[in-house]
Amino acid sequence: VTNVFEVQPCSEPLDIFGFPKFECEFRIDADTEAMLAIKLCDVFPNGTQRLISNGVLNLNHFVSNEDPKNLETETFYKCTIQLDAIGYQVQADHKLCISLSPTYWPLSWPSRSNTSITIRYGISSKPDTK
């Protein structure tokens, strides 16, 4: 299941440059592997969408790729997912949209099981230009 969140249309052009980050708290419903995929899209006034950046995180690696951890059920974890670098201008009357999904085939191989992920909150922060 993919969840989609849109903001109000931009009143003027919005420049986005750098590495957007998505921060959230999550929990899973089973002691298994899980993944979270984020897509940042430009939504045109006619409803057409354009992908402008994305990012994927194996949630068992949210602390470290060298030392993955098994996650406990019903425990909330905080993570940051860095999206790909972008240089983009969202035009006036367009919306930004963030979609969250536990899979992103064929970009990333899916988890072995259907794990439910609960997001407590999500914050799309300003791109880091460092």
Backbone hydrogen bonds, N-H to C=O, Kabsch-Sander energy under -0.5 kcal/mol:
donor,donor_aa,acceptor,acceptor_aa,energy
3,N,100,L,-2.4
5,F,98,I,-2.7
7,V,96,L,-2.0
10,C,94,H,-3.2
14,L,90,V,-2.8
16,I,88,Y,-3.5
18,G,86,I,-2.7
19,F,128,D,-1.2
21,K,125,S,-0.6
22,F,81,I,-2.6
23,E,21,K,-0.5
23,E,123,I,-2.4
24,C,79,C,-2.2
25,E,121,Y,-1.2
26,F,77,Y,-2.8
27,R,118,T,-1.6
29,D,116,S,-1.3
32,T,30,A,-1.9
36,L,57,L,-2.3
37,A,101,S,-3.4
38,I,55,G,-3.2
39,K,99,S,-2.0
40,L,53,S,-3.0
41,C,39,K,-0.5
41,C,97,C,-2.9
42,D,50,R,-2.8
43,V,41,C,-0.5
43,V,95,K,-3.3
44,F,42,D,-0.6
44,F,48,T,-3.2
47,G,44,F,-2.4
50,R,42,D,-2.2
52,I,40,L,-2.9
53,S,40,L,-1.5
55,G,38,I,-2.2
57,L,36,L,-2.2
59,L,34,A,-2.0
59,L,57,L,-0.8
60,N,34,A,-0.7
61,H,58,N,-2.5
62,F,59,L,-1.3
69,K,60,N,-2.7
74,E,28,I,-1.4
75,T,72,E,-1.1
77,Y,26,F,-2.9
79,C,24,C,-2.7
81,I,22,F,-3.0
82,Q,80,T,-0.6
83,L,20,P,-3.1
84,D,54,N,-2.3
86,I,18,G,-2.7
88,Y,16,I,-3.1
90,V,14,L,-3.2
90,V,88,Y,-0.5
91,Q,89,Q,-0.6
93,D,10,C,-3.2
94,H,91,Q,-1.8
95,K,43,V,-2.3
97,C,41,C,-2.2
98,I,5,F,-2.8
99,S,39,K,-2.4
100,L,3,N,-2.8
101,S,37,A,-2.0
104,Y,108,S,-0.5
107,L,104,Y,-1.0
108,S,104,Y,-1.8
115,T,113,S,-1.3
118,T,27,R,-2.8
119,I,117,I,-0.5
120,R,25,E,-2.8
120,R,118,T,-0.6
121,Y,25,E,-0.6
123,I,23,E,-2.6
125,S,21,K,-1.7
125,S,123,I,-0.9
128,D,19,F,-1.5
129,T,127,P,-0.6
